[in-house]
């Protein structure tokens, strides 16, 4: 019985150490992501019109991508991940 308790206690200590290590890594990862946000500066959006080089479908796709990328940029900026 004493050996079983020792084994369980040892395993609990191992799990605690592993969890602490993962938490430490997660904290480091979060700091890295926050630092990236202060280093990333977005290129200004290109608001020029999509000219006649493209047909209507291609122009619609380009405009849709512009809008969606603008939305993603807005979310990232709101989260403080980009400037």
C-alpha distances in whole Angstrom, upper triangle without the diagonal:
4,5,5,6,9,10,11,12,14,15,17,18,20,21,23,24,26,27,29,30,32,33,35,36,37,39,41,42,43,45,47,48,49,51,52,54,56,57,58,62,63,66,69,69,72,74,77,78,77,81,83,81,79,79,78,75,74,75,73,70,70,71,68,66,67,66,63,62,64,61,58,60,60,56,55,58,56,53,54,53,57,60
4,5,5,6,9,10,10,12,14,15,16,18,20,21,22,24,26,27,29,30,31,33,35,36,37,39,40,42,43,45,46,48,49,51,53,54,56,57,60,62,65,68,68,72,74,77,78,77,81,83,81,78,79,78,75,74,75,73,70,70,71,68,66,67,66,63,62,63,61,58,59,59,56,54,57,55,52,53,52,56,59
4,5,5,6,9,10,10,12,14,15,16,18,20,21,22,24,26,27,29,30,31,33,34,36,37,39,40,42,43,45,46,48,49,51,53,54,55,59,60,64,66,67,70,72,75,76,75,79,81,79,76,77,76,73,72,73,71,68,68,69,66,64,65,65,61,60,62,59,56,58,58,55,53,55,55,51,52,51,54,57
4,5,5,6,8,10,11,12,14,15,16,18,20,21,22,24,26,27,28,30,32,33,34,36,37,39,41,42,43,45,46,48,49,51,53,54,57,58,62,64,65,68,70,73,74,73,76,78,76,74,75,74,70,69,70,68,65,66,66,63,61,63,62,58,58,59,57,54,55,56,52,51,53,52,49,50,49,52,55
4,5,5,6,8,10,10,12,14,15,16,18,20,21,22,24,26,27,28,30,31,33,34,36,37,39,40,42,43,45,46,48,50,51,52,56,57,61,63,64,67,69,72,73,72,76,78,76,74,74,73,70,69,70,68,65,65,66,63,61,62,61,57,57,58,56,53,54,54,51,49,52,50,47,48,47,51,54
4,5,5,6,9,10,10,12,14,15,16,18,20,21,22,24,26,27,29,30,31,33,35,36,37,39,41,42,43,45,47,48,50,51,55,56,60,62,63,66,68,71,72,72,75,77,76,73,74,73,70,69,70,68,65,65,65,63,60,62,61,57,56,58,56,52,54,54,50,49,51,50,46,47,46,50,53
4,5,5,6,9,10,11,12,14,15,16,18,20,21,23,24,26,27,28,30,32,33,35,36,37,39,41,42,43,45,47,48,49,53,54,58,60,61,64,66,69,70,69,73,75,73,70,71,70,67,66,67,65,62,62,63,60,58,59,59,55,54,56,54,50,52,52,49,47,50,49,45,46,45,48,51
4,5,5,6,9,10,10,12,14,15,16,18,20,21,22,24,26,27,28,30,31,33,34,36,37,39,40,42,43,45,47,48,51,52,56,58,59,62,64,67,68,67,71,73,71,69,69,68,65,64,65,63,60,60,61,58,56,57,56,53,52,53,51,48,49,50,46,45,47,46,42,44,43,46,49
4,5,5,6,9,10,10,12,14,15,16,18,20,21,22,24,26,27,29,30,31,33,35,36,37,39,41,42,44,45,47,50,52,55,58,58,61,64,66,68,67,71,73,71,69,70,69,66,65,65,63,60,61,61,58,56,57,56,53,52,53,51,48,49,49,46,44,46,45,42,42,42,45,48
4,5,5,6,9,10,11,12,14,15,17,18,20,21,23,24,26,27,29,30,32,33,35,36,38,39,41,43,44,45,49,50,54,56,57,60,62,65,67,66,70,72,70,68,69,68,65,63,64,63,59,59,60,57,55,56,55,52,51,52,50,47,48,49,45,43,46,45,41,42,41,44,47
4,5,5,6,9,10,10,12,14,15,16,18,20,21,22,24,26,27,28,30,31,33,35,36,37,39,41,42,43,47,48,51,54,55,58,60,63,64,63,67,69,67,65,66,65,61,60,61,59,56,56,57,54,52,53,53,49,48,50,47,44,45,46,43,41,43,43,39,40,39,42,45
4,5,5,6,9,10,10,12,14,15,16,18,20,21,22,24,25,27,28,30,31,33,34,36,38,39,41,42,45,47,50,53,53,56,58,61,63,62,66,68,66,64,65,64,61,60,60,58,55,56,56,53,51,52,51,48,47,48,46,43,44,44,41,39,41,40,37,38,37,40,43
4,5,5,6,9,10,10,12,14,15,16,18,20,21,23,24,26,27,29,30,31,33,35,36,38,39,41,44,46,49,52,53,56,58,61,63,62,66,68,66,64,65,64,61,60,61,59,56,56,56,54,51,52,51,48,47,48,46,43,44,44,41,39,41,40,36,37,36,40,42
4,5,5,6,9,10,11,12,14,15,17,18,20,21,23,24,26,27,29,30,32,33,35,37,38,39,43,44,48,50,51,54,56,59,61,60,63,66,64,62,63,62,59,58,58,57,54,53,54,52,49,50,50,46,45,46,44,41,42,43,39,38,40,39,35,36,35,38,41
4,5,5,6,8,10,10,12,14,15,16,18,20,21,22,24,26,27,28,30,31,33,35,36,37,41,42,45,48,49,52,54,57,58,58,61,63,62,59,60,59,56,55,56,54,51,51,51,49,46,47,47,43,42,44,42,38,39,40,37,35,37,36,33,34,32,36,39
4,5,5,6,9,10,10,12,14,15,16,18,20,21,22,24,26,27,29,30,32,34,35,36,40,41,45,47,48,51,53,56,58,58,61,63,62,60,61,60,57,56,56,54,51,51,51,49,46,47,47,43,42,43,41,38,39,39,36,34,36,35,31,32,31,35,38
4,5,5,6,9,10,10,12,14,15,17,18,20,21,23,24,26,27,29,31,32,33,35,38,40,44,46,47,50,53,56,57,57,60,63,61,59,60,60,57,55,56,54,51,51,51,49,46,47,46,43,42,43,41,38,38,39,36,34,36,35,31,32,31,34,37
4,5,5,6,9,10,11,12,14,15,16,18,20,21,23,24,26,27,29,31,32,33,37,38,41,44,45,48,50,53,55,54,58,60,58,56,57,57,54,52,53,51,48,48,48,46,43,44,44,40,39,40,39,35,36,37,34,32,34,33,30,30,29,32,35
4,5,5,6,9,10,10,12,14,15,16,18,20,21,22,24,26,27,29,30,31,35,36,40,42,43,46,48,51,53,53,56,58,57,55,56,55,52,50,51,49,46,46,46,44,41,42,42,38,37,38,36,33,34,34,31,29,31,31,27,28,27,30,33
4,5,5,6,9,10,10,12,14,15,17,18,20,21,23,24,26,28,29,30,34,36,39,42,43,46,48,51,53,53,56,59,57,55,57,56,53,51,52,50,47,47,47,45,42,43,42,39,37,38,37,33,34,34,31,29,31,30,27,27,26,29,32
4,5,5,6,9,10,11,12,14,15,17,18,20,21,23,25,26,27,29,32,34,37,40,41,44,47,50,52,51,55,57,55,54,55,54,52,50,50,49,46,45,46,43,41,41,41,38,36,37,36,32,33,34,31,28,30,30,26,26,25,28,31
4,5,5,6,9,10,10,12,14,15,16,18,20,21,23,25,26,27,30,32,35,38,39,42,44,47,49,48,52,54,53,50,52,51,48,47,47,46,42,42,43,40,37,38,38,35,33,34,33,29,30,31,28,25,28,27,24,24,23,26,29
4,5,5,6,9,10,10,12,14,15,16,18,20,21,23,25,26,29,31,34,37,38,41,43,46,48,48,52,54,53,51,52,51,48,47,47,45,42,42,42,40,37,38,37,34,32,33,32,28,29,29,26,24,26,25,22,22,21,24,27
4,5,5,6,9,10,11,12,14,15,17,19,20,22,23,25,28,30,34,36,38,41,43,46,48,48,52,54,53,51,53,52,49,47,48,46,43,42,43,41,38,38,38,35,33,34,32,29,29,30,27,24,26,26,22,22,21,24,27
4,5,5,6,9,10,10,12,14,15,16,19,20,21,22,26,28,31,34,35,38,41,44,46,45,49,51,50,48,50,49,46,44,45,43,40,40,40,38,35,36,35,32,30,32,30,27,27,28,25,23,24,25,21,21,19,22,25
4,5,5,6,9,10,11,12,14,15,17,19,20,21,25,26,30,32,33,36,39,42,43,43,47,49,48,46,47,47,44,42,42,41,38,37,38,35,33,33,33,30,28,29,27,24,24,25,22,20,22,22,18,18,17,20,23
4,5,5,6,9,10,11,12,14,16,17,19,20,24,26,29,32,33,36,39,42,44,44,47,50,49,47,49,48,45,44,43,42,39,38,38,36,34,34,33,31,29,29,28,25,24,25,22,20,21,21,17,17,16,19,22
4,5,5,6,9,10,11,12,15,16,17,18,22,24,28,30,32,35,38,41,43,43,46,49,48,46,48,47,45,43,43,42,39,38,38,36,33,33,33,31,28,29,28,25,24,25,23,20,21,21,18,17,15,18,21
4,5,5,6,9,10,11,13,15,15,16,20,22,25,28,29,32,35,38,40,40,43,46,44,43,44,44,41,39,39,38,35,34,35,33,30,30,30,27,25,26,25,21,21,22,20,17,19,19,16,15,13,16,19
4,5,5,6,9,10,11,13,15,16,19,21,24,27,28,31,33,37,39,39,42,45,44,42,44,43,41,39,39,37,35,33,34,32,29,29,28,26,24,24,23,20,19,20,17,15,16,16,13,12,11,14,17
4,5,5,6,9,10,11,13,14,18,20,24,26,28,31,34,37,39,40,43,46,45,43,45,45,43,40,40,39,36,35,35,33,30,30,30,27,25,25,24,21,20,21,19,16,17,17,14,12,11,14,16
4,5,5,6,9,10,11,12,16,18,22,24,26,29,32,35,37,37,41,44,42,41,43,43,40,38,38,37,34,33,33,32,28,28,28,26,23,24,24,20,19,20,19,15,16,18,14,13,11,13,15
4,5,5,7,9,10,11,14,16,19,22,23,27,29,32,34,34,38,41,39,38,40,39,37,35,35,34,31,29,30,28,25,25,25,22,20,20,20,16,15,17,15,11,13,14,11,10,7,10,13
4,5,5,7,9,10,13,16,19,21,23,27,29,32,35,35,39,42,41,39,41,40,39,36,36,35,32,31,30,29,26,26,25,23,21,21,20,17,16,16,15,11,12,13,10,8,6,9,11
4,5,5,7,9,12,15,18,21,23,27,29,32,35,35,39,42,41,40,42,41,40,37,36,36,33,31,31,30,27,26,27,25,22,22,22,19,17,18,17,14,13,15,13,10,8,10,11
4,5,5,6,10,12,15,18,20,23,26,29,32,32,35,38,37,36,38,38,36,34,33,33,30,28,28,27,24,23,24,22,19,19,19,16,14,16,15,12,12,14,12,10,7,7,10
4,5,5,8,10,14,16,18,22,24,27,30,31,34,37,36,35,37,36,35,33,32,31,29,27,26,26,23,21,22,20,17,17,17,14,12,13,12,9,8,11,9,6,4,4,6
4,6,8,11,14,17,19,22,25,28,31,32,35,39,38,37,39,39,37,35,34,33,31,29,28,28,25,23,24,23,20,19,19,17,14,15,15,12,11,13,12,8,7,6,6
4,6,10,13,16,18,21,24,27,30,31,34,37,36,35,38,38,36,34,33,33,30,28,28,28,25,23,24,23,19,19,20,18,15,17,17,13,12,15,14,11,9,8,8
4,6,10,12,15,18,21,24,26,27,30,34,32,31,34,34,33,30,29,29,27,24,24,24,21,19,20,19,16,16,17,14,12,14,14,11,10,14,13,11,8,6,6
4,7,9,12,15,18,21,24,25,28,31,30,30,32,32,31,28,27,27,25,22,22,23,20,18,19,18,15,14,16,14,11,13,15,12,10,14,14,12,10,6,5
4,6,8,12,14,17,20,21,24,28,27,26,29,28,27,25,23,23,22,19,19,19,16,14,15,15,12,11,13,12,9,11,13,11,10,14,15,13,11,7,7
4,6,9,12,14,17,18,21,25,24,24,26,26,26,23,21,22,21,17,17,18,16,13,15,16,12,12,15,14,11,13,16,14,13,17,18,16,15,11,10
4,6,9,12,15,17,20,23,23,23,25,25,25,22,20,21,20,16,16,17,15,12,14,15,12,11,14,14,11,13,16,15,14,17,19,17,16,13,11
4,6,9,12,13,17,20,20,19,22,21,21,19,16,17,16,13,12,14,12,8,10,12,10,8,12,13,10,12,15,15,14,17,19,19,18,14,14
4,6,9,10,13,17,17,16,19,19,19,17,14,15,15,11,11,13,12,9,11,14,12,11,14,15,14,15,19,18,18,21,23,22,21,18,17
4,6,9,12,16,16,16,18,17,18,16,13,14,15,11,10,13,12,9,11,14,13,11,15,16,15,16,19,20,19,21,24,24,23,20,19
4,7,9,12,13,14,16,16,17,15,12,14,15,11,10,14,14,11,13,16,15,14,18,20,18,20,23,23,23,25,28,27,26,23,23
4,6,9,11,11,13,12,14,13,9,11,13,10,9,13,13,11,13,16,16,16,19,21,20,21,24,25,25,27,30,30,29,26,25
4,7,8,7,10,10,11,9,6,9,10,8,8,11,12,11,13,16,16,16,19,21,21,22,25,26,26,28,30,31,29,27,27
4,5,6,9,10,12,10,8,11,13,11,11,15,16,15,17,20,20,20,23,24,24,26,29,29,30,32,34,34,33,30,30
4,5,7,8,11,10,9,12,14,13,13,17,18,17,20,22,22,23,26,27,27,29,32,32,33,35,37,38,36,34,34
4,7,10,12,9,9,13,13,12,14,17,17,17,20,22,22,23,26,27,27,29,31,32,33,35,37,37,35,33,33
4,7,8,6,6,9,10,9,11,14,15,15,18,19,20,21,24,25,25,27,29,30,31,33,35,36,34,32,32
4,6,5,6,9,10,11,12,14,16,17,18,20,21,23,25,26,27,29,31,32,33,35,36,37,36,34,34
4,6,5,6,9,10,10,12,14,15,16,18,20,21,23,24,26,27,29,30,31,33,35,36,35,33,33
4,5,5,6,9,10,10,12,14,15,16,18,20,21,22,24,26,27,29,30,32,33,35,33,31,33
4,5,5,6,9,10,11,12,14,15,16,18,20,21,22,24,26,27,28,30,32,33,31,29,30
4,5,5,6,8,10,11,12,14,15,16,18,20,21,23,25,26,27,29,30,31,30,28,29
4,5,5,6,9,10,11,12,14,15,17,18,20,21,23,24,26,27,29,30,29,27,28
4,5,5,6,9,10,10,12,14,15,16,18,20,21,22,24,26,27,28,27,25,27
4,5,5,6,9,10,10,12,14,15,16,18,20,21,22,24,26,27,25,23,24
4,5,5,6,9,10,11,12,14,15,17,19,20,21,23,25,26,24,23,23
4,5,5,6,9,10,11,12,14,15,17,18,20,21,23,24,23,22,23
4,5,5,6,8,10,10,12,14,15,16,18,20,21,22,21,19,21
4,6,5,6,9,10,10,12,14,15,16,18,20,21,19,18,18
4,6,5,6,9,10,11,13,14,15,16,19,20,19,18,18
4,5,5,6,9,10,11,12,14,15,17,18,17,16,18
4,5,5,6,8,10,10,12,14,15,16,15,13,15
4,5,5,6,9,10,10,12,14,15,14,13,13
4,5,5,6,9,10,11,12,14,14,13,14
4,5,5,6,9,10,11,12,11,11,13
4,5,5,6,8,10,10,9,8,9
4,5,5,6,9,10,10,9,10
4,5,5,6,9,9,9,11
4,5,5,6,5,6,9
4,5,5,6,5,6
4,5,8,8,9
4,6,8,10
4,6,7
4,7
4
